[in-house]
């Protein structure tokens, strides 16, 4: 009798192959739809919508979209999530130019999609919820530095009005991002476990008790810990006696002509004159006894685009306003030769005595990357014919009991820049910003997103923050992140309030950038581990499919058939 062993694949080989190249938990089109829903949900977590719990829902839906997918499907799902997130988040850029909005949203989405391949790999690990949380920290670290250093859309920055926000005083925005992403990952774990958990195979293909209870407990624990940030003790100035001094601060919102049809020189002159007029009005209220005299007055970024050192009219307008109010005024001034974006401290009768020079310049705004190439294919470089020159150090303005640290607009999103001002000795922070280019046609996303970042910085460093904008929103923020005073948009306004001057250091300031380093390094190691496991699984599948003679079976499969036996 002749016994022939036909080519076949053993059940164990089938199971191993499924782990290496799964069919997908969702069909590709549903994975894409889930990713789009996740991106839209995450965008809605940020102002102006501001539904903060969605900062965990978005990452959860991304996990579900990527779960057991092939690489190309995962890449498409990551791109879909990114487009659905960045386009709504950055709608305010359409007021600059539609192609600027499109280019930035698409570029950020492409980077995000590539990074999602890393998350797909991490989902192989047994402790994948922790790995996914680390992935979000790592992805945000990458986007904040490359390709153009754009830190918008970090999970933590959606939480300024949430009970979770105080965690930023413990480990900075990085730690809060980790907690939010971990909560989202545990939510996704619960959802996928309802369809089939790790022990489902032992339960006839149905989810077992363990596969359901463990994710529930994990989700409850993570969500409770994250929301439990409201119970985190903090050094909020007056409440715990961490402040021996208070100061009266004022912010001026001069407004700008709500049109771009004016000649540049007339428009710039009008902006400066508007801020001088608002300062004069504040001085009149002080003289009438309606308000106390402020210790410092903050004008916004670009309150003068003409260098007052070379323009006598602008110099006289600013000097007149400073003399009328009789107090130090921090003026947002663009200086020439070289071109710099600065905060210039003006004193009555003395003029500008000190400057902070903006260090982190806005790509495609204040500096044009790849200018030589872009000159040949687009008119974009003409929006900024000459690149600004960045500053290189933190500057603290000493004004009696006030130690004022300044960041300008875009810089509020960078952890190291803000922390450097606090570490240099600031007991009061200010953000000078110009939102006029982004708020036409009723857009408020940029200014409210920046305000949320400023509120998070107040909590993170336990400092009062003064936000001065040309068109709004201007605000005075207490160390606990609450708004003491604020303005509307597109109106001339002056706000004033007494704030604590706090000099104590939060734990977030002490640990500095170490949380990001630790989480990123751990994620890199997890990626190496996951890659090693994937290679090992692929090798085992090949070995399980190979027979003694190592020959391929039907349809290109390696056969287990051996020699014929009589």
PENORJO-V32616 format. One record per residue. N is the residue number from 0. RES is the residue in three letters. PHI is phi in degrees with one decimal (none if undefined). OMEGA is omega in whole degrees, 0 to 359 (NA if undefined). D_FIRST is the distance of its C-alpha to the first C-alpha in Angstrom with 2 decimals. Layout:
# PENORJO-V32616
n: [N	N]
res: [RES	RES]
phi: [PHI	PHI]
omega: [OMEGA	OMEGA]
d_first: [D_FIRST	D_FIRST]
This chain:
# PENORJO-V32616
n: [0	1	2	3	4	5	6	7	8	9	10	11	12	13	14	15	16	17	18	19	20	21	22	23	24	25	26	27	28	29	30	31	32	33	34	35	36	37	38	39	40	41	42	43	44	45	46	47	48	49	50	51	52	53	54	55	56	57	58	59	60	61	62	63	64	65	66	67	68	69	70	71	72	73	74	75	76	77	78	79	80	81	82	83	84	85	86	87	88	89	90	91	92	93	94	95	96	97	98	99	100	101	102	103	104	105	106	107	108	109	110	111	112	113	114	115	116	117	118	119	120	121	122	123	124	125	126	127	128	129	130	131	132	133	134	135	136	137	138	139	140	141	142	143	144	145	146	147	148	149	150	151	152	153	154	155	156	157	158	159	160	161	162	163	164	165	166	167	168	169	170	171	172	173	174	175	176	177	178	179	180	181	182	183	184	185	186	187	188	189	190	191	192	193	194	195	196	197	198	199	200	201	202	203	204	205	206	207	208	209	210	211	212	213	214	215	216	217	218	219	220	221	222	223	224	225	226	227	228	229	230	231	232	233	234	235	236	237	238	239	240	241	242	243	244	245	246	247	248	249	250	251	252	253	254	255	256	257	258	259	260	261	262	263	264	265	266	267	268	269	270	271	272	273	274	275	276	277	278	279	280	281	282	283	284	285	286	287	288	289	290	291	292	293	294	295	296	297	298	299	300	301	302	303	304	305	306	307	308	309	310	311	312	313	314	315	316	317	318	319	320	321	322	323	324	325	326	327	328	329	330	331	332	333	334	335	336	337	338	339	340	341	342	343	344	345	346	347	348	349	350	351	352	353	354	355	356	357	358	359	360	361	362	363	364	365	366	367	368	369	370	371	372	373	374	375	376	377	378	379	380	381	382	383	384	385	386	387	388	389	390	391	392	393	394	395	396	397	398	399	400	401	402	403	404	405	406	407	408	409	410	411	412	413	414	415	416	417	418	419	420	421	422	423	424	425	426	427	428	429	430	431	432	433	434	435	436	437	438	439	440	441	442	443	444	445	446	447	448	449	450	451	452	453	454	455	456	457	458	459	460	461	462	463	464	465	466	467	468	469	470	471	472	473	474	475	476	477	478	479	480	481	482	483	484	485	486	487	488	489	490	491	492	493	494	495	496	497	498	499	500	501	502	503	504	505	506	507	508	509	510	511	512	513	514	515	516	517	518	519	520	521	522	523	524	525	526	527	528	529	530	531	532	533	534	535	536	537	538	539	540	541	542	543	544	545	546	547	548	549	550	551	552	553	554	555	556	557	558	559	560	561	562	563	564	565]
res: [UNK	UNK	UNK	UNK	UNK	UNK	UNK	UNK	UNK	UNK	UNK	UNK	UNK	UNK	UNK	UNK	UNK	UNK	UNK	UNK	UNK	UNK	UNK	UNK	UNK	UNK	UNK	UNK	UNK	UNK	UNK	UNK	UNK	UNK	UNK	UNK	UNK	UNK	UNK	UNK	UNK	UNK	UNK	UNK	UNK	UNK	UNK	UNK	UNK	UNK	UNK	UNK	UNK	UNK	UNK	UNK	UNK	UNK	UNK	UNK	UNK	UNK	UNK	UNK	UNK	UNK	UNK	UNK	UNK	UNK	UNK	UNK	UNK	UNK	UNK	UNK	UNK	UNK	UNK	UNK	UNK	UNK	UNK	UNK	UNK	UNK	UNK	UNK	UNK	UNK	UNK	UNK	UNK	UNK	UNK	UNK	UNK	UNK	UNK	UNK	UNK	UNK	UNK	UNK	UNK	UNK	UNK	UNK	UNK	UNK	UNK	UNK	UNK	UNK	UNK	UNK	UNK	UNK	UNK	UNK	UNK	UNK	UNK	UNK	UNK	UNK	UNK	UNK	UNK	UNK	UNK	UNK	UNK	UNK	UNK	UNK	UNK	UNK	UNK	UNK	UNK	UNK	UNK	UNK	UNK	UNK	UNK	UNK	UNK	UNK	UNK	UNK	UNK	UNK	UNK	UNK	UNK	UNK	UNK	UNK	UNK	UNK	UNK	UNK	UNK	UNK	UNK	UNK	UNK	UNK	UNK	UNK	UNK	UNK	UNK	UNK	UNK	UNK	UNK	UNK	UNK	UNK	UNK	UNK	UNK	UNK	UNK	UNK	UNK	UNK	UNK	UNK	UNK	UNK	UNK	UNK	UNK	UNK	UNK	UNK	UNK	UNK	UNK	UNK	UNK	UNK	UNK	UNK	UNK	UNK	UNK	UNK	UNK	UNK	UNK	UNK	UNK	UNK	UNK	UNK	UNK	UNK	UNK	UNK	UNK	UNK	UNK	UNK	UNK	UNK	UNK	UNK	UNK	UNK	UNK	UNK	UNK	UNK	UNK	UNK	UNK	UNK	UNK	UNK	UNK	UNK	UNK	UNK	UNK	UNK	UNK	UNK	UNK	UNK	UNK	UNK	UNK	UNK	UNK	UNK	UNK	UNK	UNK	UNK	UNK	UNK	UNK	UNK	UNK	UNK	UNK	UNK	UNK	UNK	UNK	UNK	UNK	UNK	UNK	UNK	UNK	UNK	UNK	UNK	UNK	UNK	UNK	UNK	UNK	UNK	UNK	UNK	UNK	UNK	UNK	UNK	UNK	UNK	UNK	UNK	UNK	UNK	UNK	UNK	UNK	UNK	UNK	UNK	UNK	UNK	UNK	UNK	UNK	UNK	UNK	UNK	UNK	UNK	UNK	UNK	UNK	UNK	UNK	UNK	UNK	UNK	UNK	UNK	UNK	UNK	UNK	UNK	UNK	UNK	UNK	UNK	UNK	UNK	UNK	UNK	UNK	UNK	UNK	UNK	UNK	UNK	UNK	UNK	UNK	UNK	UNK	UNK	UNK	UNK	UNK	UNK	UNK	UNK	UNK	UNK	UNK	UNK	UNK	UNK	UNK	UNK	UNK	UNK	UNK	UNK	UNK	UNK	UNK	UNK	UNK	UNK	UNK	UNK	UNK	UNK	UNK	UNK	UNK	UNK	UNK	UNK	UNK	UNK	UNK	UNK	UNK	UNK	UNK	UNK	UNK	UNK	UNK	UNK	UNK	UNK	UNK	UNK	UNK	UNK	UNK	UNK	UNK	UNK	UNK	UNK	UNK	UNK	UNK	UNK	UNK	UNK	UNK	UNK	UNK	UNK	UNK	UNK	UNK	UNK	UNK	UNK	UNK	UNK	UNK	UNK	UNK	UNK	UNK	UNK	UNK	UNK	UNK	UNK	UNK	UNK	UNK	UNK	UNK	UNK	UNK	UNK	UNK	UNK	UNK	UNK	UNK	UNK	UNK	UNK	UNK	UNK	UNK	UNK	UNK	UNK	UNK	UNK	UNK	UNK	UNK	UNK	UNK	UNK	UNK	UNK	UNK	UNK	UNK	UNK	UNK	UNK	UNK	UNK	UNK	UNK	UNK	UNK	UNK	UNK	UNK	UNK	UNK	UNK	UNK	UNK	UNK	UNK	UNK	UNK	UNK	UNK	UNK	UNK	UNK	UNK	UNK	UNK	UNK	UNK	UNK	UNK	UNK	UNK	UNK	UNK	UNK	UNK	UNK	UNK	UNK	UNK	UNK	UNK	UNK	UNK	UNK	UNK	UNK	UNK	UNK	UNK	UNK	UNK	UNK	UNK	UNK	UNK	UNK	UNK	UNK	UNK	UNK	UNK	UNK	UNK	UNK	UNK	UNK	UNK	UNK	UNK	UNK	UNK	UNK	UNK	UNK	UNK	UNK	UNK	UNK	UNK	UNK	UNK	UNK	UNK	UNK	UNK	UNK	UNK	UNK	UNK]
phi: [none	-103.5	-102.6	-118.9	-93.2	-69.9	-67.4	-157.1	-117.1	-68.7	-56.2	-65.2	-67.6	-61.6	-63.1	-64.8	-63.2	-63.9	-70.6	-81.1	-133.1	-69.7	-78.5	104.8	-76.8	-117.5	-61.5	-51.4	-68.3	-75.0	-62.8	-65.6	-65.1	-64.7	-63.5	-62.5	-60.7	-64.9	-63.8	-65.9	-63.0	-65.7	-61.1	-71.9	-72.2	-95.1	-60.0	-84.4	-74.2	73.0	-91.1	-60.6	-62.4	-67.5	-66.8	-96.6	-67.7	-57.1	-59.6	-63.1	-66.9	-65.8	-59.0	-62.6	-66.4	-89.2	-58.0	58.7	-93.3	-77.3	-60.1	-67.4	-65.8	-63.7	-62.2	-65.6	-66.1	-62.6	-66.4	-61.9	-60.3	-61.2	-63.3	-67.7	-88.7	-74.3	-62.2	-67.6	-61.5	-109.8	-58.0	-62.8	-70.7	-63.2	-73.1	-80.2	-173.7	-61.3	-74.3	-67.7	-57.4	-64.8	-62.4	-68.8	-62.6	-68.1	-61.7	-65.0	-68.3	-65.2	-61.7	-62.0	-63.0	-63.7	-63.4	-64.2	-62.8	-66.4	-65.0	-56.6	-67.1	-66.2	-67.2	-76.6	-75.4	-66.1	-97.3	-63.7	-59.5	-65.8	-65.8	-65.0	-61.8	-64.5	-61.7	-63.8	-61.3	-66.1	-62.2	-67.2	-64.0	-65.5	-64.4	-75.0	-124.1	-145.9	-84.8	-129.2	56.4	-129.2	-88.5	-68.5	85.0	-74.3	-52.1	-61.1	-75.5	-92.1	-107.8	-61.2	-107.5	-104.6	-68.8	-81.1	-61.7	-64.7	-60.8	-66.5	-76.8	-92.9	-131.3	75.4	-58.9	-60.3	-66.0	-67.2	-58.0	-59.6	-64.5	-64.4	-66.8	-65.6	-62.8	-62.9	-64.6	-67.7	-62.4	-63.8	-59.2	-62.7	-65.1	-70.8	-69.5	-68.2	-95.5	169.1	-89.3	-60.3	-103.9	-64.1	-63.1	-82.5	-116.0	70.2	86.9	-101.0	-58.5	-83.9	-61.1	-62.4	-67.9	-99.5	-72.4	-60.7	-62.3	-61.8	-62.9	-64.0	-65.8	-61.1	-65.4	-68.6	-64.4	-63.8	-64.2	-65.7	-69.5	-66.6	-56.8	-61.9	-92.5	-66.2	-67.9	-138.0	-99.2	-78.0	40.6	-63.2	-68.7	-106.3	72.1	-78.8	-124.2	-94.3	-132.6	-128.6	-142.1	-95.2	-122.1	-135.0	-123.2	-108.8	-116.0	-79.4	73.9	-132.7	-57.6	-82.4	-162.0	-109.0	-87.3	-74.7	-57.9	-55.4	-65.8	-66.4	-62.7	-62.8	-64.2	-62.9	-59.6	-65.0	-64.8	-63.2	-70.3	-65.6	-64.8	-65.9	-67.0	-61.5	-67.3	-63.0	-61.5	-65.0	-66.1	-67.5	-64.3	-80.2	83.8	-75.0	-139.0	-74.9	-71.1	-76.7	-80.3	-155.2	-119.3	-111.4	-95.9	-79.8	-56.4	60.3	-67.0	-140.9	-93.3	-106.3	-64.1	-65.5	-71.0	-114.3	-121.2	-58.4	-62.7	-64.0	-58.7	-68.2	-62.2	-67.0	-61.0	-63.6	-65.6	-63.8	-66.7	-65.5	-76.4	67.8	-138.1	-60.3	-128.2	-92.7	-105.0	-79.8	-128.2	-93.3	-100.7	-113.5	54.2	-85.0	-76.2	-138.7	-98.7	-131.9	-106.2	-106.8	-85.5	-106.1	-113.7	-56.4	77.8	-121.5	81.8	-75.2	-115.5	-158.1	-135.6	-108.8	-105.4	-55.8	-97.0	-102.4	-84.0	-78.7	-65.6	67.1	-122.6	-99.1	-143.0	-106.5	-66.3	52.4	-56.7	-59.3	-71.1	-66.1	-58.1	-85.6	-123.2	-154.3	-91.0	-54.0	-60.1	-69.1	-65.2	-139.5	-60.2	-133.1	-66.2	-71.2	-101.5	-79.4	-81.1	-137.2	-154.2	-73.7	-131.2	-114.6	-87.2	-93.9	-130.2	64.2	-77.3	-87.9	-119.2	-96.7	-105.6	-117.6	-129.3	-113.2	51.9	-53.1	-66.4	-61.6	-82.7	-104.6	-56.7	-64.5	-69.1	-67.6	-64.1	-65.9	-69.3	-70.6	-62.8	-77.2	118.4	-67.0	-110.9	-151.4	-116.4	-136.6	-120.7	-92.5	-145.2	-124.9	-102.4	-61.0	-72.4	-110.5	-114.4	-65.4	59.8	80.4	-71.7	-126.4	-61.2	-64.4	-69.6	-74.2	-67.8	-65.5	-61.1	-61.8	-62.9	-63.0	-65.8	-65.5	-66.1	-59.2	-68.3	-58.9	-110.7	56.6	-128.9	-70.8	-131.0	-106.9	-105.1	-118.0	-121.5	-67.1	-126.3	116.0	-90.2	-93.6	-159.6	-119.0	-115.5	-80.0	-61.0	-90.2	88.9	-78.2	-89.1	-81.0	-151.8	-156.1	-111.1	-86.3	-103.8	53.4	-154.0	-84.2	-156.0	-131.5	-127.5	-147.8	-163.7	-92.8	-131.2	-74.5	-104.4	-105.8	-117.0	-70.6	-104.5	-75.2	-61.8	-60.1	-67.4	-67.3	-80.1	58.5	-89.6	-63.9	-57.0	-64.7	-61.9	-65.5	-64.5	-67.4	-63.7	-62.9	-66.5	-62.0	-64.8	-63.5	-63.8	-63.6	-63.1	-64.1	-64.9	-62.9	-64.8	-63.5	-65.4	-64.2	-64.4	-63.2	-65.5	-65.3	-62.4	-63.7	-67.1	-70.0	-86.2	-83.7	-91.1	-59.6	-91.4	66.0	-88.6	-76.1	-92.9	-58.9	59.4	80.8	-80.8	-69.4	-89.8	-97.4	-67.3	-107.4	-63.4	-67.8	-120.0	-80.5]
omega: [182	178	179	178	183	176	178	176	183	177	179	178	177	180	179	179	179	179	183	183	186	178	180	180	173	171	185	182	178	175	179	179	178	178	178	178	179	178	179	179	180	178	181	177	183	173	8	178	169	175	194	180	180	176	173	181	180	177	178	180	177	177	181	179	183	191	176	178	173	188	183	177	178	178	178	179	177	178	179	178	181	180	180	179	189	180	177	182	187	182	181	179	179	179	173	176	183	182	174	177	182	183	182	180	180	180	179	180	178	177	180	182	179	179	180	175	175	178	177	179	181	180	176	187	179	180	187	177	177	180	178	177	176	178	180	177	181	180	178	177	178	183	180	182	187	2	185	179	183	187	181	174	175	185	185	186	175	193	188	180	186	176	179	195	185	178	180	176	180	183	180	179	180	181	179	175	180	181	180	180	178	176	178	179	178	174	177	178	179	183	181	179	179	179	179	183	182	181	182	182	179	183	179	178	180	179	176	181	182	184	178	186	183	177	177	180	180	180	180	181	182	179	179	178	183	179	179	174	179	181	181	178	181	183	188	169	190	186	183	178	180	181	177	185	169	178	173	182	180	175	181	173	187	184	179	177	184	178	177	184	179	173	185	183	180	180	181	180	179	180	181	180	177	180	175	180	179	177	177	179	176	179	179	179	178	180	178	180	181	182	173	177	181	175	177	178	182	168	184	171	178	173	162	175	178	184	183	178	183	181	183	181	180	178	182	179	181	181	179	180	180	179	180	180	177	182	176	179	174	187	173	188	172	180	182	174	358	182	183	176	191	162	185	179	180	176	180	177	183	183	182	184	181	183	163	180	181	185	182	184	183	177	182	175	179	176	182	175	177	185	182	179	183	178	184	187	183	177	183	181	180	176	177	187	183	181	173	175	183	169	185	182	173	178	176	179	180	182	184	180	182	169	191	174	186	164	187	169	184	184	183	181	186	185	185	181	181	182	180	178	179	180	180	174	182	170	177	180	173	172	174	184	176	184	190	182	187	187	176	178	172	179	177	185	184	184	179	175	176	178	178	177	179	178	177	178	177	179	184	185	179	180	169	182	175	178	178	181	177	186	178	3	169	185	170	190	178	180	178	177	180	181	176	179	178	178	167	180	176	175	176	185	173	176	183	179	173	183	176	174	187	180	179	182	175	176	179	178	182	182	175	183	183	178	179	180	183	181	181	178	178	179	178	177	178	177	177	179	180	178	177	178	180	179	179	179	180	179	180	178	181	180	180	179	185	175	180	180	177	182	179	179	180	178	176	179	177	185	173	182	176	179	177	179	178	NA]
d_first: [0.00	3.84	6.45	9.83	13.08	15.66	19.31	21.38	24.56	24.82	27.64	29.59	29.49	30.81	33.62	34.50	34.61	36.91	39.24	39.42	39.68	40.59	41.07	44.64	46.42	48.59	47.90	49.68	52.55	53.21	53.05	55.73	57.85	57.60	58.65	61.60	62.64	62.49	64.64	67.20	67.33	67.97	70.68	72.38	72.60	75.18	78.72	80.11	77.66	77.14	74.69	73.82	70.82	68.87	68.67	65.81	64.32	63.88	61.68	59.67	58.88	57.92	55.32	53.90	53.83	51.96	49.60	45.97	46.85	45.67	48.20	49.53	50.05	51.77	53.99	54.98	55.66	57.80	59.75	60.27	61.51	63.82	65.34	65.89	67.57	69.67	71.03	72.73	73.71	75.51	77.04	80.48	79.64	79.95	83.70	83.51	81.33	78.30	76.41	77.18	75.71	72.63	72.08	72.35	70.20	67.44	67.62	67.43	64.54	62.54	63.10	62.12	58.91	57.80	58.65	56.50	53.40	54.42	54.63	51.17	49.87	51.90	50.38	47.20	49.14	49.31	53.13	53.27	56.47	58.43	56.87	57.82	61.37	61.55	60.21	63.18	65.61	63.97	63.88	67.56	68.41	66.79	68.51	71.85	71.67	69.56	69.86	73.42	74.06	74.06	73.92	74.34	71.99	71.29	70.20	73.03	75.71	75.05	76.21	79.98	80.87	78.01	77.98	75.36	77.79	79.23	76.01	77.13	79.95	77.40	74.87	76.10	74.37	71.17	70.78	71.52	68.97	66.36	67.22	67.17	63.83	62.37	63.60	62.01	58.69	58.72	59.48	56.46	54.36	55.46	54.68	51.14	50.49	51.36	48.36	45.97	46.95	45.13	43.90	43.06	39.32	39.99	42.01	39.50	40.63	44.26	46.99	47.44	50.86	50.87	50.01	53.06	55.62	55.36	56.09	58.92	60.48	60.08	61.73	64.57	65.19	65.19	67.26	69.68	70.07	70.65	73.18	74.65	76.22	79.28	79.84	79.68	83.09	84.82	88.09	89.61	93.12	95.76	93.63	92.80	95.89	94.00	96.65	100.24	101.24	100.96	101.76	102.71	100.58	100.83	98.56	99.94	98.07	100.23	98.06	97.67	98.49	95.80	95.46	94.29	96.87	99.55	100.14	98.45	101.76	103.28	100.16	99.99	103.71	103.46	100.66	102.77	105.87	103.94	102.94	106.50	107.81	105.44	106.49	110.15	109.50	107.92	110.96	113.28	111.56	111.87	115.59	116.07	114.57	111.60	109.11	109.27	109.26	105.72	104.94	102.78	102.03	98.74	98.57	95.13	93.26	94.88	98.10	99.53	97.62	100.75	101.50	104.70	105.71	106.26	107.26	110.68	110.38	107.07	108.43	111.50	109.51	107.30	110.21	112.31	109.66	109.08	112.84	113.23	110.56	111.79	108.40	105.58	103.34	99.85	99.65	96.48	97.61	95.99	97.56	97.69	97.59	94.81	93.55	92.66	92.02	94.14	95.67	99.32	101.52	105.04	108.00	111.33	113.73	111.29	108.52	104.95	104.70	100.94	97.69	94.04	91.89	88.63	85.71	82.66	83.31	81.71	79.22	80.25	83.48	85.40	83.17	81.00	77.74	76.73	80.17	79.96	76.76	77.84	81.19	79.41	77.40	79.42	82.91	81.75	83.46	86.79	86.67	87.34	88.86	89.24	87.00	88.56	88.89	87.28	88.96	87.49	88.81	89.56	93.21	94.99	98.38	100.89	103.22	105.09	102.78	100.11	97.37	95.86	92.41	91.53	88.31	88.43	86.29	82.73	83.03	82.81	79.01	78.61	78.39	79.72	82.76	83.98	83.32	85.24	88.35	88.11	87.39	90.47	92.62	92.76	93.90	93.84	91.42	91.95	89.78	91.66	89.81	90.41	88.43	90.45	87.89	85.14	86.99	88.16	87.27	87.12	84.23	84.49	81.02	82.00	85.09	83.54	80.45	82.76	84.85	81.76	80.99	84.60	84.38	81.23	83.03	85.95	83.66	81.67	84.80	87.22	89.66	91.76	90.87	93.19	91.53	93.86	92.73	94.62	93.54	91.73	90.42	92.79	92.61	93.70	90.89	91.36	89.24	87.10	86.12	88.33	90.59	94.26	95.39	93.84	94.89	93.59	92.54	94.71	98.01	100.57	100.59	101.61	100.08	101.29	100.30	100.72	97.57	96.81	96.53	93.68	93.04	90.40	86.87	83.86	80.62	79.13	81.78	81.18	77.41	77.84	74.71	72.54	70.63	69.42	68.48	66.57	64.68	63.87	62.67	60.51	59.00	58.27	56.46	54.52	53.48	52.22	50.27	48.77	47.85	46.19	44.18	43.10	41.91	40.05	38.32	37.32	35.92	33.89	32.45	31.38	29.81	27.97	26.57	25.56	22.14	21.76	22.04	24.87	23.77	25.06	22.93	23.93	27.67	28.55	27.03	25.58	21.83	20.14	16.80	15.70	13.77	10.13	7.92	5.27]
